Amino acid sequence: MDLTDPPRRPRGESIVPMINVVFLLLIFFLMTSRLSQPDPFEVTPPDAAAEMQPDAGPVLFASAGGRLHFDGAEGDAALARLTAASGQGGTVQLRADAALEAKTLARILRRLAESGLSSAELVVQQP
């Protein structure tokens, strides 16, 4: 009769440290990410050679038909909300569709100037 203790099975590796690392990475990515709203409608920027990227700021969308959108508002309400958000003399990013007529774009820029904005940067894509 054998009275010795039976051999113990080797203890497996603990996965607790790996779970801790996964949760730390999850928290890190949640804290450092920046969620953005989807574009209100499809905008294809015009082709042009851009020397620099536009400054971060409020973004006004203009569709091919001249429809304006900013922060959930459209038309004149979008311009009023944009003026309130950027303050007097602010710079605005204008994401206009390539099919937008030049006279409509000129009218939009005139309305931006009348509302007190000092400059607008037209967002373009490289050809």
C-alpha positions in Angstrom: 0.0 0.0 0.0 1.3 3.4 -1.1 0.8 6.1 1.6 2.5 9.0 -0.2 0.5 12.0 -1.3 -0.7 11.7 -4.9 1.3 13.9 -7.3 -0.4 17.3 -7.7 -1.3 18.5 -11.1 0.7 21.6 -12.1 -1.3 24.8 -11.4 -2.2 26.7 -14.6 -1.2 30.2 -15.2 -3.5 32.9 -13.8 -5.3 35.0 -16.4 -6.1 37.8 -13.9 -3.1 39.9 -14.9 -4.0 39.6 -18.6 -7.6 40.7 -17.8 -6.3 43.7 -15.8 -4.1 44.8 -18.8 -7.1 44.4 -21.2 -9.3 46.6 -19.0 -6.5 49.2 -18.5 -6.1 49.4 -22.3 -9.9 49.7 -22.8 -10.1 52.5 -20.3 -7.1 54.2 -21.9 -8.7 54.1 -25.4 -12.0 55.3 -24.1 -10.4 58.3 -22.3 -8.2 59.3 -25.2 -10.6 58.8 -28.1 -12.7 61.6 -29.6 -16.0 60.7 -31.0 -17.3 62.8 -33.8 -20.8 63.1 -35.3 -21.3 61.7 -38.8 -21.6 64.2 -41.7 -25.2 65.4 -42.1 -25.1 64.6 -45.9 -22.6 63.4 -48.4 -20.1 66.2 -49.4 -17.4 65.6 -52.0 -14.8 68.4 -51.6 -13.5 70.1 -54.7 -10.0 69.1 -56.1 -7.2 71.5 -55.4 -3.7 71.6 -54.2 -3.8 72.4 -50.5 -0.7 73.9 -48.9 -1.8 73.2 -45.4 -4.6 71.5 -43.4 -7.5 73.6 -42.3 -7.5 74.8 -38.7 -9.7 72.9 -36.3 -12.9 74.9 -35.7 -16.6 74.9 -36.3 -17.5 73.1 -39.6 -20.3 74.4 -41.8 -21.6 71.9 -44.4 -22.9 73.1 -47.8 -24.6 70.6 -50.1 -24.5 70.7 -53.9 -28.0 72.3 -53.8 -26.8 75.1 -51.4 -28.3 73.6 -48.2 -26.4 74.6 -45.1 -26.0 72.5 -42.0 -24.3 73.2 -38.6 -24.7 71.3 -35.4 -28.1 69.9 -36.1 -29.6 73.1 -37.6 -30.2 74.0 -41.2 -30.4 77.2 -43.2 -30.6 80.5 -41.4 -30.7 78.7 -38.0 -27.4 77.0 -38.9 -25.8 80.4 -39.6 -27.1 81.8 -36.3 -25.9 78.8 -34.3 -22.5 79.0 -36.1 -22.1 82.7 -35.3 -22.9 82.0 -31.7 -20.5 79.1 -31.5 -17.5 80.8 -33.2 -17.9 84.3 -31.7 -17.1 87.5 -33.5 -14.1 87.3 -35.8 -13.8 83.5 -35.7 -12.5 81.2 -38.5 -14.9 78.6 -39.9 -14.2 75.5 -41.9 -16.5 75.3 -45.0 -17.1 71.8 -46.3 -18.8 72.6 -49.6 -19.7 70.0 -52.2 -17.7 70.2 -55.5 -21.0 70.5 -57.4 -22.0 73.7 -55.6 -22.3 76.6 -58.0 -19.8 79.5 -57.6 -22.6 82.1 -57.2 -24.2 80.1 -54.4 -20.8 79.7 -52.7 -20.3 83.5 -53.0 -23.7 84.1 -51.5 -22.8 81.8 -48.5 -19.5 83.6 -48.0 -21.2 87.0 -48.1 -23.7 85.8 -45.5 -20.9 84.5 -43.3 -19.2 87.9 -43.5 -22.4 89.7 -42.7 -22.9 87.6 -39.6 -19.5 88.8 -38.3 -17.1 86.0 -39.1 -13.7 87.1 -40.2 -12.6 84.2 -42.3 -13.6 80.9 -43.8 -11.4 78.0 -45.0 -12.7 75.9 -47.8 -11.9 72.3 -47.3 -10.4 70.7 -50.5 -9.0 67.3 -51.4 -5.8 66.5 -53.3 -6.3 65.6 -57.0 
